[in-house]
């Protein structure tokens, strides 16, 4: 499993840059990022190399953060692999709340990061189908 940090930001110019600046100053490396916005605020979801330091640094600067667990599934860069993984989860009656990817892994396969309400079952279904799951220490 991977820990992800969610950061709530105002929907205004420079708000995301302020988050990345804090992380840069704290020497935290961003491995993956996804954003979601509404007219008033945005949510940045990040996979970083040090989620504890990221949360501490951001909270200290006044950002509202939350650390949660996500699953990272390594997929070969081939047509249909994402669909195959989502089919496995659907067949296992596992809901995917959201999904995003990161591909910059120094010659390694892309990773799909996803959130679910049933991590234990999701891991079992994917492992049984020989989908390689990525652990936090592999980032």
C-alpha positions in Angstrom: 0.0 0.0 0.0 1.0 3.6 -0.6 0.2 6.6 1.6 -1.1 9.6 -0.3 -1.4 13.1 0.9 -4.4 15.3 0.0 -4.0 19.0 0.3 -6.9 21.4 0.2 -6.1 24.6 -1.7 -8.0 27.8 -2.7 -8.9 27.9 -6.3 -6.8 30.9 -7.2 -3.5 31.7 -9.1 -0.4 30.3 -7.4 -2.1 28.1 -4.8 -0.7 24.8 -6.3 2.7 26.5 -6.6 2.7 27.3 -2.9 2.1 23.6 -2.1 5.0 22.5 -4.4 7.2 25.2 -3.0 6.7 24.0 0.6 7.5 20.5 -0.5 10.6 21.6 -2.4 11.9 23.5 0.6 11.3 20.4 2.7 13.2 18.2 0.2 10.1 16.1 -0.5 10.0 14.5 -4.0 6.6 14.4 -5.7 6.2 11.0 -7.5 2.6 11.5 -8.7 0.0 14.2 -8.6 -3.7 14.5 -9.4 -5.9 17.6 -8.9 -9.6 18.1 -8.6 -11.3 21.5 -8.5 -14.5 23.2 -7.8 -15.2 27.0 -8.2 -14.1 27.6 -4.6 -11.3 25.1 -3.7 -9.2 22.4 -5.1 -7.8 19.1 -3.8 -4.3 18.1 -4.7 -3.6 14.4 -4.3 0.1 13.5 -4.1 2.3 10.5 -3.8 5.6 11.6 -2.4 8.8 10.0 -1.2 8.2 11.1 2.4 4.5 11.6 3.3 5.2 12.2 7.0 7.6 15.1 6.2 5.2 16.4 3.5 2.2 16.5 5.9 4.3 18.1 8.7 5.7 20.8 6.4 2.4 21.6 4.8 0.5 21.7 8.1 3.1 24.0 9.6 2.5 26.4 6.7 -1.3 26.4 7.3 -2.5 23.9 4.7 -5.2 21.5 5.5 -4.0 18.0 4.7 -5.0 14.4 5.1 -3.0 11.2 4.6 -4.8 8.2 3.3 -4.0 4.8 1.8 -4.1 4.0 -1.9 -3.1 1.0 -4.0 -0.4 1.2 -6.6 -0.7 -1.4 -9.3 2.1 -1.7 -11.8 0.9 -2.2 -15.3 2.8 -3.0 -18.5 2.6 -0.2 -21.1 0.4 -2.2 -23.4 -3.0 -1.6 -24.9 -5.9 -2.9 -22.7 -3.9 -3.4 -19.4 -5.8 -0.7 -17.5 -9.1 -2.2 -18.8 -8.0 -5.6 -17.6 -7.2 -4.4 -14.1 -10.5 -2.5 -13.9 -12.3 -5.6 -15.1 -10.7 -7.7 -12.3 -11.8 -5.2 -9.7 -15.4 -4.9 -11.2 -15.7 -8.7 -11.3 -14.6 -8.7 -7.6 -17.4 -6.2 -6.8 -14.7 -3.6 -5.8 -15.6 0.0 -6.3 -12.8 2.4 -7.5 -13.4 5.9 -6.1 -10.7 7.6 -8.3 -7.6 6.7 -10.2 -4.5 8.4 -11.6 -1.1 7.3 -12.8 2.5 8.0 -12.6 5.0 6.9 -15.3 8.3 8.5 -14.4 10.0 5.6 -12.6 13.5 5.3 -14.2 12.8 2.6 -16.7 10.1 0.8 -14.6 6.5 0.2 -15.6 3.8 2.8 -15.1 1.8 2.6 -11.9 -1.9 3.2 -11.6 -2.8 4.6 -8.2 -6.4 4.1 -7.0 -8.6 4.5 -4.0 -11.3 2.0 -3.0 -13.5 1.3 0.0 -12.2 -2.3 0.2 -8.4 -2.4 0.1 -8.1 -5.9 1.5 -10.3 -7.4 -1.2 -8.8 -5.3 -4.0 -5.3 -6.4 -3.1 -6.4 -10.1 -3.0 -8.1 -9.9 -6.4 -5.1 -8.2 -8.1 -2.5 -10.4 -6.5 -4.5 -13.5 -7.5 -4.4 -12.2 -11.1 -0.6 -11.7 -10.8 -0.9 -7.9 -10.9 2.3 -6.5 -9.3 1.4 -4.1 -6.5 3.9 -1.4 -5.6 4.8 -0.7 -2.0 5.7 2.7 -0.6 9.4 1.8 -0.2 9.6 1.1 -3.9 8.8 4.7 -5.0 
